[in-house]
Amino acid sequence: MSLLTLIFSTGADKAVARQAFFGSLVFETVEKDNGALAISAGVENPAPLIVLFLVLTAVLTMIQAIYRGLKQRRERLLNASSS
C-alpha cells in the first residue's frame, strides 16, 4: 500500500526518489536524455519487512492459541453442564 501511495504521489514532470516503510521500499523516477521518465521500484532494505513478518506471525500464532484454548474451555463447560 505504501508503494502505491509513493507511485501516485509523484509528479509527472520531475525526477524524484522516495522511500517508505522505514526506508525498505523505494520508488524512483529519473528523467532520461530524450525527455522520458524511467521508473524503478523495489526493496532497498528488507530488515523492516522481515521484522513485520515476524511480528505478524507471532501475533497470529498467539490469537490462534487463545482461540483454541477458549474453544476447549467452552467444550469442557458444555460437557460439565450436560452431565
TIVO-2410 file (N, C-alpha, C; in nm, 3 decimals):
# residues 83
REC num residu      c1      c2      c3 atome chaine
REC   1      M   0.083  -0.119   0.000     N      A
REC   1      M   0.000   0.000   0.000    CA      A
REC   1      M   0.088   0.125   0.000     C      A
REC   2      S   0.197   0.120   0.074     N      A
REC   2      S   0.287   0.236   0.079    CA      A
REC   2      S   0.350   0.263  -0.056     C      A
REC   3      L   0.386   0.156  -0.126     N      A
REC   3      L   0.447   0.173  -0.258    CA      A
REC   3      L   0.348   0.234  -0.357     C      A
REC   4      L   0.222   0.194  -0.351     N      A
REC   4      L   0.121   0.254  -0.438    CA      A
REC   4      L   0.102   0.402  -0.407     C      A
REC   5      T   0.107   0.437  -0.279     N      A
REC   5      T   0.096   0.578  -0.240    CA      A
REC   5      T   0.214   0.657  -0.296     C      A
REC   6      L   0.333   0.600  -0.291     N      A
REC   6      L   0.450   0.668  -0.347    CA      A
REC   6      L   0.437   0.687  -0.498     C      A
REC   7      I   0.389   0.585  -0.566     N      A
REC   7      I   0.377   0.592  -0.711    CA      A
REC   7      I   0.283   0.705  -0.752     C      A
REC   8      F   0.168   0.714  -0.686     N      A
REC   8      F   0.069   0.813  -0.727    CA      A
REC   8      F   0.091   0.950  -0.665     C      A
REC   9      S   0.187   0.965  -0.575     N      A
REC   9      S   0.213   1.096  -0.517    CA      A
REC   9      S   0.327   1.170  -0.587     C      A
REC  10      T   0.392   1.107  -0.683     N      A
REC  10      T   0.499   1.173  -0.755    CA      A
REC  10      T   0.443   1.252  -0.871     C      A
REC  11      G   0.506   1.361  -0.902     N      A
REC  11      G   0.465   1.441  -1.016    CA      A
REC  11      G   0.518   1.383  -1.145     C      A
REC  12      A   0.452   1.413  -1.254     N      A
REC  12      A   0.493   1.357  -1.383    CA      A
REC  12      A   0.602   1.439  -1.450     C      A
REC  13      D   0.633   1.554  -1.397     N      A
REC  13      D   0.724   1.644  -1.468    CA      A
REC  13      D   0.864   1.653  -1.407     C      A
REC  14      K   0.892   1.580  -1.300     N      A
REC  14      K   1.024   1.592  -1.238    CA      A
REC  14      K   1.073   1.456  -1.189     C      A
REC  15      A   1.202   1.448  -1.170     N      A
REC  15      A   1.264   1.325  -1.119    CA      A
REC  15      A   1.262   1.327  -0.967     C      A
REC  16      V   1.220   1.217  -0.908     N      A
REC  16      V   1.213   1.208  -0.762    CA      A
REC  16      V   1.262   1.071  -0.717     C      A
REC  17      A   1.300   1.065  -0.592     N      A
REC  17      A   1.334   0.940  -0.527    CA      A
REC  17      A   1.268   0.942  -0.389     C      A
REC  18      R   1.178   0.848  -0.365     N      A
REC  18      R   1.106   0.846  -0.238    CA      A
REC  18      R   1.117   0.709  -0.174     C      A
REC  19      Q   1.112   0.710  -0.041     N      A
REC  19      Q   1.119   0.586   0.035    CA      A
REC  19      Q   0.999   0.578   0.128     C      A
REC  20      A   0.962   0.453   0.162     N      A
REC  20      A   0.850   0.430   0.254    CA      A
REC  20      A   0.882   0.312   0.344     C      A
REC  21      F   0.803   0.299   0.448     N      A
REC  21      F   0.814   0.190   0.545    CA      A
REC  21      F   0.955   0.178   0.599     C      A
REC  22      F   1.000   0.282   0.662     N      A
REC  22      F   1.131   0.289   0.727    CA      A
REC  22      F   1.247   0.267   0.630     C      A
REC  23      G   1.232   0.311   0.509     N      A
REC  23      G   1.338   0.301   0.410    CA      A
REC  23      G   1.349   0.167   0.340     C      A
REC  24      S   1.251   0.079   0.361     N      A
REC  24      S   1.261  -0.052   0.298    CA      A
REC  24      S   1.211  -0.052   0.154     C      A
REC  25      L   1.110   0.028   0.123     N      A
REC  25      L   1.057   0.037  -0.013    CA      A
REC  25      L   1.104   0.166  -0.077     C      A
REC  26      V   1.142   0.157  -0.204     N      A
REC  26      V   1.192   0.275  -0.274    CA      A
REC  26      V   1.123   0.286  -0.409     C      A
REC  27      F   1.093   0.408  -0.448     N      A
REC  27      F   1.034   0.438  -0.578    CA      A
REC  27      F   1.109   0.557  -0.635     C      A
REC  28      E   1.163   0.540  -0.756     N      A
REC  28      E   1.243   0.645  -0.817    CA      A
REC  28      E   1.196   0.671  -0.960     C      A
REC  29      T   1.194   0.798  -0.996     N      A
REC  29      T   1.175   0.836  -1.136    CA      A
REC  29      T   1.297   0.919  -1.176     C      A
REC  30      V   1.353   0.885  -1.291     N      A
REC  30      V   1.472   0.954  -1.340    CA      A
REC  30      V   1.443   1.000  -1.482     C      A
REC  31      E   1.472   1.127  -1.509     N      A
REC  31      E   1.450   1.179  -1.643    CA      A
REC  31      E   1.564   1.138  -1.735     C      A
REC  32      K   1.528   1.078  -1.849     N      A
REC  32      K   1.629   1.035  -1.946    CA      A
REC  32      K   1.662   1.150  -2.040     C      A
REC  33      D   1.763   1.127  -2.126     N      A
REC  33      D   1.808   1.231  -2.219    CA      A
REC  33      D   1.700   1.273  -2.318     C      A
REC  34      N   1.615   1.180  -2.360     N      A
REC  34      N   1.513   1.213  -2.460    CA      A
REC  34      N   1.386   1.271  -2.399     C      A
REC  35      G   1.386   1.298  -2.269     N      A
REC  35      G   1.272   1.360  -2.203    CA      A
REC  35      G   1.177   1.261  -2.138     C      A
REC  36      A   1.197   1.134  -2.159     N      A
REC  36      A   1.112   1.032  -2.099    CA      A
REC  36      A   1.153   1.010  -1.952     C      A
REC  37      L   1.063   0.952  -1.876     N      A
REC  37      L   1.091   0.920  -1.736    CA      A
REC  37      L   1.112   0.769  -1.721     C      A
REC  38      A   1.219   0.733  -1.655     N      A
REC  38      A   1.244   0.593  -1.623    CA      A
REC  38      A   1.196   0.571  -1.479     C      A
REC  39      I   1.121   0.465  -1.458     N      A
REC  39      I   1.063   0.437  -1.327    CA      A
REC  39      I   1.121   0.308  -1.273     C      A
REC  40      S   1.160   0.312  -1.147     N      A
REC  40      S   1.205   0.190  -1.081    CA      A
REC  40      S   1.146   0.186  -0.940     C      A
REC  41      A   1.110   0.066  -0.897     N      A
REC  41      A   1.054   0.046  -0.765    CA      A
REC  41      A   1.107  -0.086  -0.711     C      A
REC  42      G   1.126  -0.092  -0.582     N      A
REC  42      G   1.174  -0.217  -0.525    CA      A
REC  42      G   1.202  -0.207  -0.377     C      A
REC  43      V   1.273  -0.308  -0.330     N      A
REC  43      V   1.308  -0.318  -0.189    CA      A
REC  43      V   1.454  -0.279  -0.173     C      A
REC  44      E   1.479  -0.181  -0.087     N      A
REC  44      E   1.617  -0.137  -0.063    CA      A
REC  44      E   1.674  -0.200   0.063     C      A
REC  45      N   1.593  -0.208   0.168     N      A
REC  45      N   1.638  -0.263   0.296    CA      A
REC  45      N   1.530  -0.361   0.344     C      A
REC  46      P   1.555  -0.491   0.338     N      A
REC  46      P   1.450  -0.587   0.374    CA      A
REC  46      P   1.429  -0.606   0.525     C      A
REC  47      A   1.512  -0.550   0.608     N      A
REC  47      A   1.502  -0.571   0.753    CA      A
REC  47      A   1.365  -0.532   0.810     C      A
REC  48      P   1.309  -0.413   0.780     N      A
REC  48      P   1.176  -0.380   0.834    CA      A
REC  48      P   1.068  -0.476   0.786     C      A
REC  49      L   1.079  -0.526   0.664     N      A
REC  49      L   0.980  -0.620   0.613    CA      A
REC  49      L   0.990  -0.754   0.687     C      A
REC  50      I   1.110  -0.797   0.717     N      A
REC  50      I   1.129  -0.922   0.791    CA      A
REC  50      I   1.076  -0.908   0.933     C      A
REC  51      V   1.103  -0.794   0.997     N      A
REC  51      V   1.053  -0.770   1.133    CA      A
REC  51      V   0.900  -0.768   1.133     C      A
REC  52      L   0.839  -0.703   1.035     N      A
REC  52      L   0.694  -0.700   1.025    CA      A
REC  52      L   0.638  -0.841   1.009     C      A
REC  53      F   0.700  -0.923   0.924     N      A
REC  53      F   0.655  -1.060   0.904    CA      A
REC  53      F   0.664  -1.140   1.034     C      A
REC  54      L   0.774  -1.126   1.107     N      A
REC  54      L   0.790  -1.199   1.233    CA      A
REC  54      L   0.689  -1.155   1.339     C      A
REC  55      V   0.665  -1.025   1.348     N      A
REC  55      V   0.568  -0.973   1.446    CA      A
REC  55      V   0.427  -1.022   1.412     C      A
REC  56      L   0.390  -1.013   1.285     N      A
REC  56      L   0.257  -1.060   1.244    CA      A
REC  56      L   0.241  -1.209   1.267     C      A
REC  57      T   0.345  -1.286   1.240     N      A
REC  57      T   0.339  -1.430   1.264    CA      A
REC  57      T   0.321  -1.459   1.413     C      A
REC  58      A   0.393  -1.389   1.499     N      A
REC  58      A   0.380  -1.409   1.643    CA      A
REC  58      A   0.240  -1.371   1.692     C      A
REC  59      V   0.188  -1.259   1.646     N      A
REC  59      V   0.055  -1.214   1.689    CA      A
REC  59      V  -0.052  -1.313   1.643     C      A
REC  60      L  -0.045  -1.356   1.518     N      A
REC  60      L  -0.145  -1.450   1.468    CA      A
REC  60      L  -0.135  -1.586   1.537     C      A
REC  61      T  -0.015  -1.629   1.572     N      A
REC  61      T   0.002  -1.754   1.646    CA      A
REC  61      T  -0.059  -1.743   1.786     C      A
REC  62      M  -0.038  -1.629   1.852     N      A
REC  62      M  -0.098  -1.607   1.984    CA      A
REC  62      M  -0.250  -1.606   1.976     C      A
REC  63      I  -0.305  -1.539   1.876     N      A
REC  63      I  -0.451  -1.534   1.859    CA      A
REC  63      I  -0.507  -1.675   1.838     C      A
REC  64      Q  -0.439  -1.754   1.756     N      A
REC  64      Q  -0.484  -1.890   1.730    CA      A
REC  64      Q  -0.479  -1.975   1.856     C      A
REC  65      A  -0.374  -1.961   1.937     N      A
REC  65      A  -0.362  -2.038   2.061    CA      A
REC  65      A  -0.471  -1.998   2.160     C      A
REC  66      I  -0.499  -1.868   2.171     N      A
REC  66      I  -0.604  -1.821   2.261    CA      A
REC  66      I  -0.740  -1.873   2.215     C      A
REC  67      Y  -0.765  -1.869   2.086     N      A
REC  67      Y  -0.892  -1.917   2.032    CA      A
REC  67      Y  -0.910  -2.066   2.061     C      A
REC  68      R  -0.807  -2.145   2.039     N      A
REC  68      R  -0.816  -2.289   2.067    CA      A
REC  68      R  -0.840  -2.316   2.215     C      A
REC  69      G  -0.771  -2.241   2.301     N      A
REC  69      G  -0.791  -2.257   2.446    CA      A
REC  69      G  -0.932  -2.222   2.488     C      A
REC  70      L  -0.987  -2.114   2.434     N      A
REC  70      L  -1.124  -2.075   2.468    CA      A
REC  70      L  -1.225  -2.177   2.415     C      A
REC  71      K  -1.198  -2.230   2.297     N      A
REC  71      K  -1.287  -2.330   2.239    CA      A
REC  71      K  -1.288  -2.459   2.323     C      A
REC  72      Q  -1.170  -2.501   2.370     N      A
REC  72      Q  -1.163  -2.620   2.455    CA      A
REC  72      Q  -1.233  -2.596   2.588     C      A
REC  73      R  -1.216  -2.477   2.643     N      A
REC  73      R  -1.283  -2.445   2.770    CA      A
REC  73      R  -1.434  -2.447   2.753     C      A
REC  74      R  -1.482  -2.394   2.642     N      A
REC  74      R  -1.626  -2.394   2.614    CA      A
REC  74      R  -1.678  -2.537   2.606     C      A
REC  75      E  -1.606  -2.623   2.537     N      A
REC  75      E  -1.647  -2.763   2.525    CA      A
REC  75      E  -1.650  -2.831   2.662     C      A
REC  76      R  -1.551  -2.806   2.747     N      A
REC  76      R  -1.549  -2.863   2.882    CA      A
REC  76      R  -1.667  -2.814   2.965     C      A
REC  77      L  -1.699  -2.685   2.955     N      A
REC  77      L  -1.813  -2.629   3.029    CA      A
REC  77      L  -1.945  -2.688   2.980     C      A
REC  78      L  -1.958  -2.704   2.849     N      A
REC  78      L  -2.079  -2.762   2.795    CA      A
REC  78      L  -2.094  -2.908   2.837     C      A
REC  79      N  -1.983  -2.982   2.837     N      A
REC  79      N  -1.987  -3.123   2.881    CA      A
REC  79      N  -2.018  -3.133   3.030     C      A
REC  80      A  -1.964  -3.042   3.109     N      A
REC  80      A  -1.989  -3.043   3.253    CA      A
REC  80      A  -2.134  -3.008   3.285     C      A
REC  81      S  -2.191  -2.916   3.210     N      A
REC  81      S  -2.330  -2.875   3.238    CA      A
REC  81      S  -2.431  -2.979   3.189     C      A
REC  82      S  -2.396  -3.057   3.088     N      A
REC  82      S  -2.489  -3.157   3.038    CA      A
REC  82      S  -2.488  -3.285   3.120     C      A
REC  83      S  -2.383  -3.308   3.197     N      A
REC  83      S  -2.377  -3.431   3.278    CA      A
REC  83      S  -2.414  -3.410   3.421     C      A
***
